[in-house]
Amino acid sequence: MKLDVQTLAGKASGSVDLDDAIFANEPRKDILHRMVRYQLARRQAGTHEVQERGDVSKRKKRIGRQKGGGTARHGNGSVSQFRGGAKAHGPRVRSHAHALPKKLRALALRHALSAKAGAKELIIIDDATLKSSKTAELRKQLAALGATNALIVSGNEIEENFAKAARNIPNLDVLPSQGANVYDILKRHTLVLTKQAVADLEARLK
């Protein structure tokens, strides 16, 4: 699969051959869905917690008479019906993460890349570098490139000027090649890869 390469300014700069095993798969929604759920579950903090019966310190004296009071016969004030009582079956601190096979996670990333390539939402650029960290300059270049809502995947590291210029632009994410993931790829309309990012992803997914 061959795709044209552009400069950051939107000018033609040759072409690149993409591995069909990574960029030309038929995307499966079920695999992408499982991967997105896996990522979002791992991101959950899981720190919500309330007091349950064992956490509330209340006297054990019977609330009222056993009979003749006209109400239920409660023997403890820590139940959820009373003020200051505990929550019944409340949330506890826990991890929401669940397991997903490594091969399936790699397959999901291939399908996410293939989905962008198949939908003509993949742009390849020479590199992601700037001479100065001016946000207005980068915004103009991205508009010419057709990437106003995009994820840009750079090489091993994000160039400092580019990172500073991009951080104030809405609907724009910038990641190093090792940080490329299914959720962030699908979240944005356009995927922009540098030639170095293409080489890194192909090496990672082969």
C-alpha positions as CSV (number, residue, x, y, z in Angstrom):
1,M,0.0,0.0,0.0
2,K,1.5,3.3,-1.1
3,L,0.7,6.7,0.3
4,D,1.9,10.2,-0.6
5,V,4.1,12.0,1.9
6,Q,3.7,15.7,2.6
7,T,5.6,18.3,4.5
8,L,4.1,20.0,7.5
9,A,3.2,22.9,5.2
10,G,1.2,20.6,3.0
11,K,3.6,20.3,0.1
12,A,4.3,17.0,-1.7
13,S,7.4,15.1,-0.5
14,G,7.5,11.7,-2.2
15,S,5.7,8.6,-1.1
16,V,6.0,5.7,1.4
17,D,5.1,2.0,1.2
18,L,2.9,0.9,4.1
19,D,2.8,-2.7,5.3
20,D,-0.6,-4.2,4.2
21,A,-0.5,-6.5,7.3
22,I,-0.8,-3.3,9.5
23,F,-2.6,-0.7,7.4
24,A,-4.8,-2.8,5.1
25,N,-6.9,-5.0,7.4
26,E,-10.7,-5.1,7.4
27,P,-11.5,-3.3,10.7
28,R,-13.5,-5.4,13.2
29,K,-15.7,-3.2,15.4
30,D,-15.9,-5.9,18.2
31,I,-12.1,-5.9,18.6
32,L,-11.9,-2.1,18.6
33,H,-14.7,-2.0,21.1
34,R,-13.0,-4.5,23.5
35,M,-9.8,-2.5,23.3
36,V,-11.4,0.8,24.0
37,R,-13.2,-0.7,27.0
38,Y,-9.9,-2.2,28.2
39,Q,-8.1,1.2,28.0
40,L,-10.9,3.2,29.7
41,A,-11.3,0.6,32.5
42,R,-7.5,0.9,33.2
43,R,-7.9,4.7,33.4
44,Q,-10.6,4.6,36.1
45,A,-9.2,5.7,39.5
46,G,-11.5,3.3,41.5
47,T,-10.9,5.5,44.6
48,H,-14.6,6.0,45.5
49,E,-15.5,4.5,48.8
50,V,-18.3,4.8,51.5
51,Q,-18.7,3.5,55.0
52,E,-20.5,0.1,55.3
53,R,-21.9,-1.6,58.4
54,G,-18.5,-2.7,59.6
55,D,-17.0,0.8,59.3
56,V,-19.7,2.6,61.4
57,S,-19.2,2.8,65.1
58,K,-22.7,2.8,66.7
59,R,-24.0,1.5,70.0
60,K,-25.5,-2.0,69.9
61,K,-28.4,-1.1,72.2
62,R,-31.9,-1.9,70.8
63,I,-33.5,1.2,69.2
64,G,-36.9,0.7,70.8
65,R,-39.1,-1.9,72.4
66,Q,-39.2,-5.3,70.9
67,K,-43.0,-5.2,70.6
68,G,-45.7,-2.5,70.8
69,G,-43.6,0.4,69.3
70,G,-45.5,0.3,66.0
71,T,-42.2,0.3,63.9
72,A,-39.7,-2.3,62.8
73,R,-37.7,-4.1,65.5
74,H,-34.2,-2.7,64.9
75,G,-31.4,-3.9,67.1
76,N,-28.6,-1.6,65.8
77,G,-28.3,2.0,64.8
78,S,-25.7,1.4,62.0
79,V,-28.2,0.3,59.4
80,S,-28.8,2.5,56.3
81,Q,-32.3,3.5,57.4
82,F,-31.0,5.7,60.2
83,R,-29.2,9.0,60.1
84,G,-25.4,8.4,60.5
85,G,-25.9,4.8,59.4
86,A,-23.9,2.9,56.8
87,K,-24.4,2.5,53.1
88,A,-25.7,-0.9,52.1
89,H,-23.4,-2.6,49.5
90,G,-21.6,0.7,48.8
91,P,-18.6,1.2,46.5
92,R,-15.1,0.1,47.7
93,V,-11.6,1.1,46.5
94,R,-10.7,-1.3,43.7
95,S,-9.1,-1.6,40.3
96,H,-11.5,-1.6,37.3
97,A,-8.9,-3.1,35.0
98,H,-9.5,-6.4,33.4
99,A,-7.2,-8.7,31.3
100,L,-6.9,-8.6,27.6
101,P,-4.5,-10.8,25.7
102,K,-1.4,-9.1,24.3
103,K,-2.0,-10.5,20.8
104,L,-5.5,-9.1,20.8
105,R,-4.2,-5.6,21.9
106,A,-1.7,-5.6,19.0
107,L,-4.4,-6.8,16.6
108,A,-6.7,-3.9,17.8
109,L,-4.0,-1.4,17.0
110,R,-3.5,-2.8,13.5
111,H,-7.3,-2.5,13.0
112,A,-7.4,1.1,14.3
113,L,-4.6,2.1,11.8
114,S,-6.3,0.2,9.0
115,A,-9.6,2.0,9.8
116,K,-7.9,5.4,9.4
117,A,-6.2,4.3,6.2
118,G,-9.3,2.8,4.7
119,A,-11.4,5.9,5.5
120,K,-8.8,8.2,3.9
121,E,-8.1,9.8,7.3
122,L,-4.4,9.0,7.4
123,I,-1.8,11.6,6.5
124,I,2.0,10.9,6.4
125,I,4.4,13.8,6.9
126,D,8.2,14.1,6.7
127,D,8.6,15.1,10.4
128,A,7.0,17.1,13.1
129,T,9.5,19.9,13.8
130,L,9.3,23.7,14.0
131,K,11.8,26.4,14.0
132,S,9.9,28.4,16.6
133,S,7.2,27.5,19.1
134,K,4.5,29.8,17.7
135,T,1.0,28.3,18.0
136,A,-0.4,30.6,15.2
137,E,2.2,29.3,12.7
138,L,1.4,25.6,13.5
139,R,-2.3,26.3,13.4
140,K,-2.0,27.6,9.8
141,Q,0.1,24.7,8.7
142,L,-2.3,22.2,10.1
143,A,-5.2,23.9,8.4
144,A,-3.4,23.7,5.1
145,L,-2.7,20.0,5.8
146,G,-6.4,19.4,6.6
147,A,-5.7,18.3,10.2
148,T,-7.8,20.5,12.4
149,N,-9.0,17.6,14.6
150,A,-6.1,15.2,14.7
151,L,-3.7,13.0,16.5
152,I,-0.1,13.5,15.5
153,V,2.3,10.7,16.2
154,S,5.9,11.8,16.1
155,G,9.1,9.7,16.4
156,N,10.7,8.4,19.5
157,E,10.5,11.9,21.1
158,I,8.3,15.0,20.5
159,E,10.3,17.9,19.3
160,E,10.2,20.7,22.0
161,N,9.1,23.6,19.8
162,F,6.4,21.4,18.2
163,A,5.1,20.3,21.6
164,K,4.9,23.9,22.9
165,A,3.1,25.1,19.8
166,A,0.6,22.3,19.8
167,R,-0.4,22.3,23.5
168,N,-2.7,25.4,23.1
169,I,-4.5,24.1,20.0
170,P,-7.9,22.5,20.8
171,N,-8.8,19.1,19.3
172,L,-5.1,18.3,18.8
173,D,-3.1,15.5,20.5
174,V,0.6,14.8,20.1
175,L,2.2,11.5,21.1
176,P,5.5,9.8,20.6
177,S,5.4,6.6,18.5
178,Q,5.6,4.3,21.6
179,G,2.5,6.0,23.0
180,A,0.2,5.4,20.0
181,N,-2.9,3.6,21.2
182,V,-6.4,2.6,19.9
183,Y,-8.5,5.0,22.0
184,D,-6.5,8.2,21.0
185,I,-6.4,7.1,17.3
186,L,-10.2,6.7,17.1
187,K,-11.0,9.8,19.2
188,R,-9.7,12.2,16.6
189,H,-10.9,12.6,13.0
190,T,-7.5,12.5,11.4
191,L,-4.3,10.5,12.1
192,V,-1.0,12.1,11.2
193,L,2.1,10.0,11.2
194,T,5.6,11.0,10.6
195,K,7.8,8.7,8.5
196,Q,9.7,7.7,11.7
197,A,6.4,6.9,13.4
198,V,5.4,4.6,10.5
199,A,8.8,2.8,10.8
200,D,8.4,2.5,14.6
201,L,4.8,1.2,14.4
202,E,5.7,-1.4,11.7
203,A,8.6,-2.6,13.8
204,R,6.4,-2.8,16.9
205,L,3.5,-4.7,15.2
206,K,5.4,-7.1,13.0
